[in-house]
């Protein structure tokens, strides 16, 4: 990933030389994988790894971000072609674990791309119901033989989807949330389905099931945190719901792994998705929702997200841990307080102001790290809104994008640049056609050769 200070990534190599090296490496990689993309050769496991990398860590600027959907679609095609969702015969445990991990990474990226670009998940839970979940990272990164782990955990390590935190690492903590995210996205699509939406009991039942799954995740997280804090203590039977994550909400206090802080932010963001909508304009215009208990629930979790964001900035100052993954959820979690600040302006209270400031700090750090257009846009919008609240330390910037005159039929107080990014039918979320590429390039289809 880019250095936060803009300096040289490799010793004795300037930033410009590194960019040239990176472009050359990308061009050569694409040239090597082109026969697979054209269907001239059968994909290999190495090709699958490359495709997932191009879709997950390659998009760190506007031009690559524009290609992100192509790479995610290609990686899904390859992992299915290689049947990585099936426990194979004739492979040793190391190879099996490699296959599992790559499938579950692609599964997670699929759901992340779905919420980012306003799509339905394509990799279904049914496809991987018999696939074993990854082993803990602590084991994977050690010299311990996986054969021994498999023998000891025979019948105990779960297969398929789980909503339980199995370990305090990326797979163990975030994979269950990815499954829940897929459920939430399906819930929203069903809410707007011409047939299913006519049965409110059915829709409400789905939401209650998702609420239960989020509770399962949080309770199992507390159990893992207790074991982390007291590894040698004997597990005691209790019916009380004990909480061990209060320190996550106080910047600089947490001793837990970074994934716990990020996971807790996603947990609260899932509630915002569940109790509201993902589209800012819909949020702004829906007065009935704003006067409902669902809005209060969404606002409570948005407040928790802002507190967690402050802790993330204190723990992972330059957002280097999962910066390509976290951006969408930071953005979505900031919508509620952006709405309140926009509507209330100078009458907004201190909590709204402080949470907007916290989210702006994180957005500005994203601009330094990845510098993708939607991040720059939302940071500018947040600065404008804070300036209207009365923050004299923030100057209003000129916003490049669509003008207020083109926002016919939309409330004049809604920042016009937000109309570029919509999560409604027919729109593509962060997949904006003007993500920093020349307008004439948007008028034609991108060919395979141009994808490099």
N, C-alpha and C positions, 0 to 999 in steps of 0.2 A: 504494500500500500504506500501512498505518498508520505513523505515526511511532513510532520506538522509545521516545521519551520521553513519548508521549501528548500532545504539544503540538499546536498548530495546524498543519494541513497547508498551508494557504494563508495568506499574510500578511494581517493585519487581520481574520481570521475565526476565531472561537472553535472549539474542538473540537465543541461541541454544534451550532453553525451548520453546520459541515462535514458532520456526520452527517445533519442535515436535508437539506442540499443533495444528498448522496449518495443518500439514500432517494428524493428527488424525481426525480433523474436516472434512477435504476433504474426507478421506476414509469413514467416517460415512455418510457423505452426499451422496456419490456415492452409498453406500450400500442401503440407503433408496430409492434412485431414480432408482435403478436397475430394479425393477419390471416394472416401466413405460418404461424404455429403452428396455426391453425385450418384451413389449407388453402384459404383464400379467395383468396389471391393466390400467384403463383409466386415462389419465393425468388430474391433477387438476390445478387450477390457481397458487397454491403455487409451483407446479412442474415447471410451465412455468417460474416463477420468478427465481427459482434455476437454470434452464437451461440457462437463459439469463445471470445470474451472473457468472456462470462458463465460459461462452463464452466471457464476457466483462471485468471482473475484476479479474478472476482467473489466467490469463496467465501472471504471472510476473516473470517467469524464463524459461529457455530453455525447460525443460521437459513439463511444462504445455503449453508453446507456441506451441509445437509439436501437442498437442491435440486440439488446438483452432478450427480447421475446424470441428472436430467431434462435439464440443459443439455448434457451430453456426448452423450446420445442424440440430442438435437435437432440438435446440430452435425454429428454423423455423418450424419444424414439429409440435411441440406442440402448438405454437400460431395459426397455421392454424387449427389444430385439434380442438382447443377450439373456433374457429371462432371469434377471437378477432378483426378481421377487420370489423365486422358487429355490428352496433348499436343494442344492445339487448333490449328486452322488459322484464319487470318484475324485473329490477335492479334499485336501487336508484342511484342518481347522483354520489355519491362517488365511488360506484362499477363500474359504467360506465367509470368514469375518470381513474380508476386504469387499466381497460382493455385497454383503448385507449393508455395510456402511455406505457404499456408493448408492445403493437403492434408497436408503432412508434419507440421504442427503438430497437426492433428486426429489423425493417425496416432499421434503420440507421446502425446497425451493419452489416446487409446484404450488403449494399453498401460499407461499410468500408472494409469488408472481400474481396469483389470483387476486389477492387483496390489493396489491399495488396497482394492477391494471384492470380492475373491475371485471374479473372473469370468474367462471366456476372452476373449482379444482378438477383436474383431469385424471390424476392418479388416484384411483379409488381405494378405500379401505379394504374392500373385498379382494383386491389384487394381491394384497400382502398379508392376508389373515393367517397364513401358515409360515410366514417368514419370521425367523427368530430376530428379536431386537438386538441391537449392538451390545457388546460387553462394555463394562465401565472403562472409561479412558485410562484410569489408573492402572488397570490390568493391561490394556492394549499398549500402553507406552512403557510397560515394564518388560523384564526378561522372563516373566512367568509363562509357561507353555499353555497355550489355549486348549490343548488336548486335556490337560489336567483340570482346567476350569470347566470344560464341557462335561467331564465325568462327574465332577463334584456337584454340578448344578443340573444334572440330568432330570428333566421334568420340572425344574423350578424356574429357570430363566424363561420369561414369557415369550410367546409368539404373537405376531399381529399387533393390533392397536391396543394401547394402554393409556389410561388417563392418570396414572400414578407416577410420581417422581421416583425413579429407580436409583439415581445417583446424581451427585452434584457436578455434572459436566454437561456439555452441549446436548448430547443425545438424551441422557437421562432426565434432564430438566426441560429442554425446549421441545423435544419430539412430541411429548403428550400435548403440549400447547398447540403444536402444528395440527394435530388431529382435531383438537377442539375448534381451532380456527376454521378448518374445513367444514365442521358441523355448522358453525355460525354463518359461513357464506351460503351454505345450502339453505339454512333457515331463512335468510334474507331473500333468496331467489324464490323460495316457496311462498313467502309472504306476498309476493307480487305475481304469483302464478294465477292464471284465470280460474282454475278449478280448485286448487288446494286452498287458496286464500279465502274462499267462501266458507270454510269450516274453521271458525275461530278456536274451538276446543282443540282441534288437531294442531294448529299453529302454536297455541299456548302450551300444549303438551311438549312440543319440541323444545321450546324455550326453557321450560322447567327441567327437562332432561339435560340441557346444556349447562344450566345453573348447577345442577347436581355434579356434573363432570368437573366443573371449575372448583367446586368445594372439595371433591376428591383430590384434585391436583394440589390444592392449598394445604389440606390436611396431611397429605403424604410429604409435602415439602417440609412442614413443621417437624415431622418424624425424622427426616434426613438431617435437618438443622440441629435437632437435639443430639443425634448421633455424632454430628460433626463437633459440637461443643463438648460432649461428654462421651468420647469414644470407648472408654473402658467401663462405663457404668452399665449395670444390668438393666435391661429393658423391663420396666415395671408396667403391670397391667393397670390401666386407668380409663375411666369413661369420660374424664374431663378433657376439654379441648384446649391443649396447651399451645401457646404462641411463642415462637422464638425469634421472630423476625422484626421486632420493634426497631432495632438499631438500623435497619435498612432505610428508614425514613429520616434518619439524622445524618447529614453529610459528614463523611470522614469517620464514622463510628463503626461501620461494618467490618468484621473480620472474616466474613464468608467469601467464598470464591466469587469472582466477577459475574459468573453466569447466574448466580442467585439473584443479584441485583437486577440484571437485565430481565431475567425470567419473571421477577415480581412486577416489573413494569409492563411486560406483555400480558401478565395475568389481569392487571387492572384495565389495560387497553381492551382486552377481550370483553370485559363488562361494558365498556363504552360502546363497542360494536353491537353488543347484545341489546342494550337498552335504548339505543338511538339509531342513527343512520350514519353512513360513511361519507355522505356528501354535505359539504359545508353550506351550500345554498339551500338545500332542503332543511337542514338544521335551522338556518336563519329564518326561513319563511314559515316553519311549522309552529304556529302559536299554540296550538292544542298540545303538542308534545312539550313545549316549554313550560306549560302549566300543569304537567302531569308528574306523578311519582317517578316515572321512568327518567325524566330529565334530572330530577334530584339524585337518583342513583348514578346516572352517567356523570353528573358533576362531581359527586363524591369520589368516584374512581378517577376522574380527570385530575382532581386535587391530589390524590395519592400518586398518580403518574408524575405530576410536577415535583412532588417531594422526592420520588425515586430518581427523577432526572437530575436533581441537585446532588444526590448521592453518587450517581453515575459520573457526573462531572468532577466530583471530589476524588473518586476512586480511579476512574479511567479518563483522565483530564482531556486527552486528545481523541477519545472515542475510537481507539484502535482495536478494541476487542472484536466486535462484530459490526463494524460501521456500515457495511453494505446491507445488513439485515435490519438494523435498528431504526434506520431513517424513516421508513414508512410508519412505524408505530409511534415514534416521536411526533411526527406530523399529525397523525390522526388524533392522538391524545391531546394535542394543543387546540383542536377545533372548538371545544366547548368554551374555554376561556377566551379564545379569540372572538367567538360569538358574543359573549357577555361584554367584553371590552368594546367591541364595535357598537353594540346597542346602547350601552350605558355611557360611553365616552368619559367625560370629566366627572360623572357621578359614580364611576366604578370604584369599588372599595379596595382596600390595600391588598386583600388576598388575590383578587383578580389581577392587580398590577404585578404583584410579586411572582405569581405563576406565569404570567406572560413574559416577564423578564427572564425567568429561569428557562423557559422554552426557547426564548430568543438566543440566550447564551449557547444552548446546545445547537440550535440551527446555524449560528455563526461558526461554531466549531466544525460542523459538517461542511460548510462552504470552504473552510480552510483545508479540510481533509480530502474531500471528493470533488467539490466544486461542480455539481450538476445543476442544471438550470432550475429545476423545481425547488431545490434547496435555496438558491439565491432569491428566487421569487418569493417564497414564503418568509424568508428572513426580512426582505424589504417590506412585505405587507405587515409583519409583526412590528417592525420599527415605526411604520406609519401609524398604526393603531396606537402604539404606546405614546407617540408624539401627540396624538389627539387627546389622550388621557391627561396629558400635561407634563410628560417627562421631558424637561428642557435639555437633558443630556443627550437626547436622540434627535438627530436631524432627519426630516423627511426626505427620502431619496426620490428621484424621478424613476418611475416604473416603466420598463420597456415591455410591451406586450399589447393587448387589445385596449382600446380607449373606452372611456365611459360611454361615449356616444354609441358604441356598438353593443352595449349591454341592454338593449331594448327589452322591456318587460321584467327587468331585474332591479331590485331595490338599489337606489343610488348609493346607499351606505355600504353595500357589499364591495370590497376591494375588487376592481375589475379583473385583475390578473388571476384571481381565483377561479374565474370562469373558464380558464384553460384546463383546469383539472377537476373533472366531475366524475362522481360515482353513481350515475343514473343510467337508465337504459339507453343504449346507443353511444355511451361515452366510455372512455378507457382509462379513467383514473390518472395516474402519473404518466401514462403513455401519451404525451403531448406531441403533436406533429411538428411543433416548433421548438424542439428541445436543443436549440443551439446549432442547428444545421441550416445551410442556406435554403431560402424558401423555394428556389427553383428545384432543389434536390427533393423536396417533399412532393413535387408534382409527378414524379415518376416512380416506378417500382424499383426497389433495390435488388439487383441481380446477385447471384452467388459470388461473382468476381468482385463486386463492389463491397461485399460484406467485410472485406479486409480493410 
